[in-house]
Amino acid sequence: MSFKFENLIIWQKSMDLGEHMNLLTKKFPKEEIYNLSSQLRRASDSVALNISEGSILQSNAEYRKFLGYSIRSLAEVVICLHKAIRRNYLSKQDFQIHYKNGFDLMNMTIAYRNKIK
């Protein structure tokens, strides 16, 4: 027994994204706890939340809308990563890894969204 969204690779990867961003923000300065850290955690969690919420009892048009919210949350994650590297909270290597993961997930989500008519 499982929910429909649990079998989606984009949902599984978005769950991983949220956990990685949570671990990453634990290394940020304490002064960012209510600012960048919080924003990054909320945006990354929002990706999986919107995928799952849109998949339950929604029309295809509504599902596409929720997937759009998920894609926009991914963009927010990327902007937060840019802010973090500019503030020297993460290494260039860590930035590149998380950036690529976000980019790949965005493309997968867009491709999945385009298949829903």
PyMOL commands that place a pseudoatom at each C-alpha (Angstrom):
pseudoatom trace, name=CA, resn=MET, resi=1, chain=A, elem=C, hetatm=0, pos=[0.000, 0.000, 0.000]
pseudoatom trace, name=CA, resn=SER, resi=2, chain=A, elem=C, hetatm=0, pos=[1.354, 3.417, -0.943]
pseudoatom trace, name=CA, resn=PHE, resi=3, chain=A, elem=C, hetatm=0, pos=[0.298, 6.843, -2.074]
pseudoatom trace, name=CA, resn=LYS, resi=4, chain=A, elem=C, hetatm=0, pos=[0.631, 7.581, -5.785]
pseudoatom trace, name=CA, resn=PHE, resi=5, chain=A, elem=C, hetatm=0, pos=[3.325, 10.205, -5.266]
pseudoatom trace, name=CA, resn=GLU, resi=6, chain=A, elem=C, hetatm=0, pos=[5.606, 7.873, -3.285]
pseudoatom trace, name=CA, resn=ASN, resi=7, chain=A, elem=C, hetatm=0, pos=[6.480, 5.998, -6.475]
pseudoatom trace, name=CA, resn=LEU, resi=8, chain=A, elem=C, hetatm=0, pos=[7.512, 9.154, -8.327]
pseudoatom trace, name=CA, resn=ILE, resi=9, chain=A, elem=C, hetatm=0, pos=[11.256, 9.633, -8.708]
pseudoatom trace, name=CA, resn=ILE, resi=10, chain=A, elem=C, hetatm=0, pos=[10.767, 13.409, -8.571]
pseudoatom trace, name=CA, resn=TRP, resi=11, chain=A, elem=C, hetatm=0, pos=[9.081, 13.063, -5.181]
pseudoatom trace, name=CA, resn=GLN, resi=12, chain=A, elem=C, hetatm=0, pos=[11.818, 10.748, -3.878]
pseudoatom trace, name=CA, resn=LYS, resi=13, chain=A, elem=C, hetatm=0, pos=[14.537, 13.128, -5.066]
pseudoatom trace, name=CA, resn=SER, resi=14, chain=A, elem=C, hetatm=0, pos=[12.685, 16.124, -3.640]
pseudoatom trace, name=CA, resn=MET, resi=15, chain=A, elem=C, hetatm=0, pos=[12.538, 14.375, -0.259]
pseudoatom trace, name=CA, resn=ASP, resi=16, chain=A, elem=C, hetatm=0, pos=[16.319, 13.890, -0.470]
pseudoatom trace, name=CA, resn=LEU, resi=17, chain=A, elem=C, hetatm=0, pos=[16.717, 17.557, -1.406]
pseudoatom trace, name=CA, resn=GLY, resi=18, chain=A, elem=C, hetatm=0, pos=[14.862, 18.632, 1.721]
pseudoatom trace, name=CA, resn=GLU, resi=19, chain=A, elem=C, hetatm=0, pos=[17.037, 16.464, 3.945]
pseudoatom trace, name=CA, resn=HIS, resi=20, chain=A, elem=C, hetatm=0, pos=[20.248, 17.668, 2.292]
pseudoatom trace, name=CA, resn=MET, resi=21, chain=A, elem=C, hetatm=0, pos=[19.236, 21.326, 2.695]
pseudoatom trace, name=CA, resn=ASN, resi=22, chain=A, elem=C, hetatm=0, pos=[18.320, 20.715, 6.334]
pseudoatom trace, name=CA, resn=LEU, resi=23, chain=A, elem=C, hetatm=0, pos=[21.795, 19.283, 6.991]
pseudoatom trace, name=CA, resn=LEU, resi=24, chain=A, elem=C, hetatm=0, pos=[23.445, 22.057, 5.013]
pseudoatom trace, name=CA, resn=THR, resi=25, chain=A, elem=C, hetatm=0, pos=[21.728, 24.840, 6.967]
pseudoatom trace, name=CA, resn=LYS, resi=26, chain=A, elem=C, hetatm=0, pos=[22.915, 23.371, 10.265]
pseudoatom trace, name=CA, resn=LYS, resi=27, chain=A, elem=C, hetatm=0, pos=[26.368, 24.631, 9.245]
pseudoatom trace, name=CA, resn=PHE, resi=28, chain=A, elem=C, hetatm=0, pos=[25.140, 28.192, 8.661]
pseudoatom trace, name=CA, resn=PRO, resi=29, chain=A, elem=C, hetatm=0, pos=[25.780, 30.863, 11.320]
pseudoatom trace, name=CA, resn=LYS, resi=30, chain=A, elem=C, hetatm=0, pos=[23.221, 31.068, 14.119]
pseudoatom trace, name=CA, resn=GLU, resi=31, chain=A, elem=C, hetatm=0, pos=[22.257, 34.586, 13.007]
pseudoatom trace, name=CA, resn=GLU, resi=32, chain=A, elem=C, hetatm=0, pos=[20.734, 33.024, 9.867]
pseudoatom trace, name=CA, resn=ILE, resi=33, chain=A, elem=C, hetatm=0, pos=[18.403, 30.666, 11.749]
pseudoatom trace, name=CA, resn=TYR, resi=34, chain=A, elem=C, hetatm=0, pos=[15.321, 32.830, 11.103]
pseudoatom trace, name=CA, resn=ASN, resi=35, chain=A, elem=C, hetatm=0, pos=[16.482, 34.144, 7.735]
pseudoatom trace, name=CA, resn=LEU, resi=36, chain=A, elem=C, hetatm=0, pos=[18.371, 32.221, 5.075]
pseudoatom trace, name=CA, resn=SER, resi=37, chain=A, elem=C, hetatm=0, pos=[18.428, 28.892, 6.941]
pseudoatom trace, name=CA, resn=SER, resi=38, chain=A, elem=C, hetatm=0, pos=[14.699, 28.937, 7.497]
pseudoatom trace, name=CA, resn=GLN, resi=39, chain=A, elem=C, hetatm=0, pos=[13.958, 30.089, 3.948]
pseudoatom trace, name=CA, resn=LEU, resi=40, chain=A, elem=C, hetatm=0, pos=[16.134, 27.375, 2.425]
pseudoatom trace, name=CA, resn=ARG, resi=41, chain=A, elem=C, hetatm=0, pos=[14.584, 24.634, 4.553]
pseudoatom trace, name=CA, resn=ARG, resi=42, chain=A, elem=C, hetatm=0, pos=[11.026, 25.795, 3.834]
pseudoatom trace, name=CA, resn=ALA, resi=43, chain=A, elem=C, hetatm=0, pos=[11.625, 26.151, 0.084]
pseudoatom trace, name=CA, resn=SER, resi=44, chain=A, elem=C, hetatm=0, pos=[13.273, 22.743, -0.220]
pseudoatom trace, name=CA, resn=ASP, resi=45, chain=A, elem=C, hetatm=0, pos=[10.515, 21.047, 1.803]
pseudoatom trace, name=CA, resn=SER, resi=46, chain=A, elem=C, hetatm=0, pos=[7.916, 22.798, -0.329]
pseudoatom trace, name=CA, resn=VAL, resi=47, chain=A, elem=C, hetatm=0, pos=[9.142, 20.957, -3.431]
pseudoatom trace, name=CA, resn=ALA, resi=48, chain=A, elem=C, hetatm=0, pos=[8.045, 17.537, -2.122]
pseudoatom trace, name=CA, resn=LEU, resi=49, chain=A, elem=C, hetatm=0, pos=[4.969, 18.938, -0.402]
pseudoatom trace, name=CA, resn=ASN, resi=50, chain=A, elem=C, hetatm=0, pos=[3.601, 20.408, -3.632]
pseudoatom trace, name=CA, resn=ILE, resi=51, chain=A, elem=C, hetatm=0, pos=[4.304, 17.251, -5.637]
pseudoatom trace, name=CA, resn=SER, resi=52, chain=A, elem=C, hetatm=0, pos=[2.400, 15.162, -3.123]
pseudoatom trace, name=CA, resn=GLU, resi=53, chain=A, elem=C, hetatm=0, pos=[-0.443, 17.620, -2.547]
pseudoatom trace, name=CA, resn=GLY, resi=54, chain=A, elem=C, hetatm=0, pos=[-1.072, 18.042, -6.258]
pseudoatom trace, name=CA, resn=SER, resi=55, chain=A, elem=C, hetatm=0, pos=[-1.201, 14.303, -6.881]
pseudoatom trace, name=CA, resn=ILE, resi=56, chain=A, elem=C, hetatm=0, pos=[-4.120, 13.613, -4.534]
pseudoatom trace, name=CA, resn=LEU, resi=57, chain=A, elem=C, hetatm=0, pos=[-7.693, 14.138, -5.761]
pseudoatom trace, name=CA, resn=GLN, resi=58, chain=A, elem=C, hetatm=0, pos=[-6.780, 16.876, -8.226]
pseudoatom trace, name=CA, resn=SER, resi=59, chain=A, elem=C, hetatm=0, pos=[-7.620, 17.361, -11.876]
pseudoatom trace, name=CA, resn=ASN, resi=60, chain=A, elem=C, hetatm=0, pos=[-4.706, 17.228, -14.306]
pseudoatom trace, name=CA, resn=ALA, resi=61, chain=A, elem=C, hetatm=0, pos=[-4.842, 21.012, -14.611]
pseudoatom trace, name=CA, resn=GLU, resi=62, chain=A, elem=C, hetatm=0, pos=[-4.594, 21.400, -10.834]
pseudoatom trace, name=CA, resn=TYR, resi=63, chain=A, elem=C, hetatm=0, pos=[-1.824, 18.797, -10.654]
pseudoatom trace, name=CA, resn=ARG, resi=64, chain=A, elem=C, hetatm=0, pos=[0.138, 20.758, -13.278]
pseudoatom trace, name=CA, resn=LYS, resi=65, chain=A, elem=C, hetatm=0, pos=[-0.366, 23.901, -11.189]
pseudoatom trace, name=CA, resn=PHE, resi=66, chain=A, elem=C, hetatm=0, pos=[1.051, 22.223, -8.069]
pseudoatom trace, name=CA, resn=LEU, resi=67, chain=A, elem=C, hetatm=0, pos=[4.007, 20.902, -10.065]
pseudoatom trace, name=CA, resn=GLY, resi=68, chain=A, elem=C, hetatm=0, pos=[4.564, 24.512, -11.156]
pseudoatom trace, name=CA, resn=TYR, resi=69, chain=A, elem=C, hetatm=0, pos=[4.666, 25.551, -7.496]
pseudoatom trace, name=CA, resn=SER, resi=70, chain=A, elem=C, hetatm=0, pos=[7.225, 22.816, -6.920]
pseudoatom trace, name=CA, resn=ILE, resi=71, chain=A, elem=C, hetatm=0, pos=[9.381, 24.086, -9.792]
pseudoatom trace, name=CA, resn=ARG, resi=72, chain=A, elem=C, hetatm=0, pos=[9.214, 27.632, -8.419]
pseudoatom trace, name=CA, resn=SER, resi=73, chain=A, elem=C, hetatm=0, pos=[10.246, 26.355, -4.985]
pseudoatom trace, name=CA, resn=LEU, resi=74, chain=A, elem=C, hetatm=0, pos=[13.267, 24.722, -6.630]
pseudoatom trace, name=CA, resn=ALA, resi=75, chain=A, elem=C, hetatm=0, pos=[14.189, 28.104, -8.119]
pseudoatom trace, name=CA, resn=GLU, resi=76, chain=A, elem=C, hetatm=0, pos=[13.936, 29.569, -4.625]
pseudoatom trace, name=CA, resn=VAL, resi=77, chain=A, elem=C, hetatm=0, pos=[16.300, 26.875, -3.324]
pseudoatom trace, name=CA, resn=VAL, resi=78, chain=A, elem=C, hetatm=0, pos=[18.824, 27.788, -6.019]
pseudoatom trace, name=CA, resn=ILE, resi=79, chain=A, elem=C, hetatm=0, pos=[18.639, 31.487, -5.120]
pseudoatom trace, name=CA, resn=CYS, resi=80, chain=A, elem=C, hetatm=0, pos=[19.205, 30.611, -1.463]
pseudoatom trace, name=CA, resn=LEU, resi=81, chain=A, elem=C, hetatm=0, pos=[22.245, 28.553, -2.478]
pseudoatom trace, name=CA, resn=HIS, resi=82, chain=A, elem=C, hetatm=0, pos=[23.584, 31.570, -4.385]
pseudoatom trace, name=CA, resn=LYS, resi=83, chain=A, elem=C, hetatm=0, pos=[23.054, 33.718, -1.279]
pseudoatom trace, name=CA, resn=ALA, resi=84, chain=A, elem=C, hetatm=0, pos=[24.819, 31.111, 0.868]
pseudoatom trace, name=CA, resn=ILE, resi=85, chain=A, elem=C, hetatm=0, pos=[27.904, 30.939, -1.340]
pseudoatom trace, name=CA, resn=ARG, resi=86, chain=A, elem=C, hetatm=0, pos=[28.089, 34.746, -1.544]
pseudoatom trace, name=CA, resn=ARG, resi=87, chain=A, elem=C, hetatm=0, pos=[28.053, 34.826, 2.255]
pseudoatom trace, name=CA, resn=ASN, resi=88, chain=A, elem=C, hetatm=0, pos=[30.738, 32.114, 2.432]
pseudoatom trace, name=CA, resn=TYR, resi=89, chain=A, elem=C, hetatm=0, pos=[28.460, 29.609, 4.183]
pseudoatom trace, name=CA, resn=LEU, resi=90, chain=A, elem=C, hetatm=0, pos=[29.308, 26.777, 1.802]
pseudoatom trace, name=CA, resn=SER, resi=91, chain=A, elem=C, hetatm=0, pos=[32.158, 25.759, -0.447]
pseudoatom trace, name=CA, resn=LYS, resi=92, chain=A, elem=C, hetatm=0, pos=[32.138, 26.137, -4.210]
pseudoatom trace, name=CA, resn=GLN, resi=93, chain=A, elem=C, hetatm=0, pos=[32.183, 22.334, -4.494]
pseudoatom trace, name=CA, resn=ASP, resi=94, chain=A, elem=C, hetatm=0, pos=[29.124, 21.947, -2.229]
pseudoatom trace, name=CA, resn=PHE, resi=95, chain=A, elem=C, hetatm=0, pos=[27.362, 24.699, -4.156]
pseudoatom trace, name=CA, resn=GLN, resi=96, chain=A, elem=C, hetatm=0, pos=[28.022, 22.961, -7.478]
pseudoatom trace, name=CA, resn=ILE, resi=97, chain=A, elem=C, hetatm=0, pos=[26.750, 19.599, -6.185]
pseudoatom trace, name=CA, resn=HIS, resi=98, chain=A, elem=C, hetatm=0, pos=[23.522, 21.057, -4.782]
pseudoatom trace, name=CA, resn=TYR, resi=99, chain=A, elem=C, hetatm=0, pos=[23.059, 23.333, -7.784]
pseudoatom trace, name=CA, resn=LYS, resi=100, chain=A, elem=C, hetatm=0, pos=[23.345, 20.397, -10.206]
pseudoatom trace, name=CA, resn=ASN, resi=101, chain=A, elem=C, hetatm=0, pos=[20.943, 18.293, -8.132]
pseudoatom trace, name=CA, resn=GLY, resi=102, chain=A, elem=C, hetatm=0, pos=[18.430, 21.138, -8.128]
pseudoatom trace, name=CA, resn=PHE, resi=103, chain=A, elem=C, hetatm=0, pos=[18.862, 21.723, -11.854]
pseudoatom trace, name=CA, resn=ASP, resi=104, chain=A, elem=C, hetatm=0, pos=[18.397, 18.025, -12.640]
pseudoatom trace, name=CA, resn=LEU, resi=105, chain=A, elem=C, hetatm=0, pos=[15.323, 17.788, -10.413]
pseudoatom trace, name=CA, resn=MET, resi=106, chain=A, elem=C, hetatm=0, pos=[13.836, 20.887, -12.026]
pseudoatom trace, name=CA, resn=ASN, resi=107, chain=A, elem=C, hetatm=0, pos=[14.276, 19.412, -15.510]
pseudoatom trace, name=CA, resn=MET, resi=108, chain=A, elem=C, hetatm=0, pos=[12.775, 16.097, -14.420]
pseudoatom trace, name=CA, resn=THR, resi=109, chain=A, elem=C, hetatm=0, pos=[9.801, 17.858, -12.861]
pseudoatom trace, name=CA, resn=ILE, resi=110, chain=A, elem=C, hetatm=0, pos=[9.238, 20.003, -15.948]
pseudoatom trace, name=CA, resn=ALA, resi=111, chain=A, elem=C, hetatm=0, pos=[9.379, 16.905, -18.173]
pseudoatom trace, name=CA, resn=TYR, resi=112, chain=A, elem=C, hetatm=0, pos=[6.907, 15.089, -15.904]
pseudoatom trace, name=CA, resn=ARG, resi=113, chain=A, elem=C, hetatm=0, pos=[4.617, 18.125, -15.839]
pseudoatom trace, name=CA, resn=ASN, resi=114, chain=A, elem=C, hetatm=0, pos=[4.681, 18.341, -19.642]
pseudoatom trace, name=CA, resn=LYS, resi=115, chain=A, elem=C, hetatm=0, pos=[3.461, 14.732, -19.897]
pseudoatom trace, name=CA, resn=ILE, resi=116, chain=A, elem=C, hetatm=0, pos=[0.315, 15.554, -17.907]
pseudoatom trace, name=CA, resn=LYS, resi=117, chain=A, elem=C, hetatm=0, pos=[-2.405, 16.849, -20.212]
for i in range(1, 117): cmd.bond("trace and resi %d" % i, "trace and resi %d" % (i + 1))
show_as sticks, trace
zoom trace
